[in-house]
Amino acid sequence: MSKKRGGNRLKYQVEQSIKKINMIGSSKKAFRDAKTETGIHSVSQVKHALSVSQNFVDWAKEQGVRDLFQLKRSHYREYLAHKQAEGVSNGHLINIETNLRLLEKGMNRISVEKGLSERNWVPKTRLIDTNSREKPQNRSQAPEEVQRYLDKLSDNARIGADLQAAFGLRLREAAKTKVAHIQEKDGRLLWVASADKETLNAAQGVTKAGRERVTPCRPGYEERVRELIQGKEEGQHVVPVKYNTLKSAYNRAGMKGSHAFRHTYAREMLRSELQTRGIEQEGRGMLERMLENREAGYRKDHLVTKDERPLYKIISAAMDQVQEYLGHGSGRIDLAEVYLKGF
């Protein structure tokens, strides 16, 4: 490793370790399909891994650690105990464990490349029970609640909020949306992020991990979206202000995070999917059972009878469709608990 000394050496080693598992731009799904060990696929995850790891090595330096590859399991356990004593939440402790595991993975790759044995300073079993994390909350919003926030936003920030509500976009995606991302097919408006990096509506630099995506507009927002793009060039951004400006405007309006728009979008789109099939009430009941099974530690189809199986399959397919709209993978009952519970 580098000959850098002290804290600088440790921080340099952290940066190199995280760099080894930086796979932004590569498909996580492709790695899973090939049963190949994956790494980090999003900019935000890289930032989190670096931040948590740098805080950890600052503490480790105080314990006499001068080289990252001197770490032992005792350091891991003592650091978690130290953070617990500070009173941080279990959710934060779980995130620390997740990111220290990523750090070890990067260190292992460096060791293997040098012909050395893998590192083994992270316990195989997590110290903090992941079930102790604060339960997911329904962050969808009633129309009147949404309107109260919108009334407090500037005209420019309101455009970002409308895009999020229309397509279920993340705030950063809304800020980076160009006119070219909004397309019409068979009379419906779609938000299309292409895998082709050379196109104006490229997913790269816009969606999480640069994943391509096709997301339909909520019918009630189509007229507003057409109004927003009217008269603008394909390469123009729809929102005339940057991401940080949008985020600040939301905070000033009293909004507790921008994901509420995605939650509302998810619920409304699932309701629409089931209404189209004429099974909204039955669908609600089946989804509730699936989520209760997850909470109890069972498979999501636990106690689903043979006669109920067709309905179960329809609900699963509808859930997967909505998750796809949001840019999530299929079969994610964990995300359904966050986005769709109590729709």
DAUR-V290363 format. One record per run of one state. SS is the DSSP state (~ for helix, > for strand, _ for the rest). FROM is the first residue (numbers start at 1). LEN is the number of residues. If there is no record, write none. Layout:
SS:FROM:LEN / SS:FROM:LEN
This chain:
_:1:5 / ~:6:15 / _:21:1 / >:22:1 / _:23:5 / ~:28:6 / _:34:6 / >:40:1 / _:41:2 / ~:43:20 / _:63:5 / ~:68:3 / _:71:2 / ~:73:13 / _:86:4 / ~:90:24 / _:114:16 / ~:130:3 / _:133:10 / ~:143:10 / _:153:2 / ~:155:13 / _:168:3 / ~:171:6 / _:177:1 / >:178:1 / ~:179:3 / >:182:4 / _:186:2 / >:188:7 / _:195:7 / >:202:1 / _:203:5 / ~:208:3 / _:211:2 / >:213:4 / _:217:2 / ~:219:11 / _:230:7 / >:237:1 / _:238:5 / ~:243:10 / _:253:7 / ~:260:18 / _:278:2 / ~:280:17 / _:297:12 / ~:309:18 / _:327:6 / ~:333:7 / _:340:4
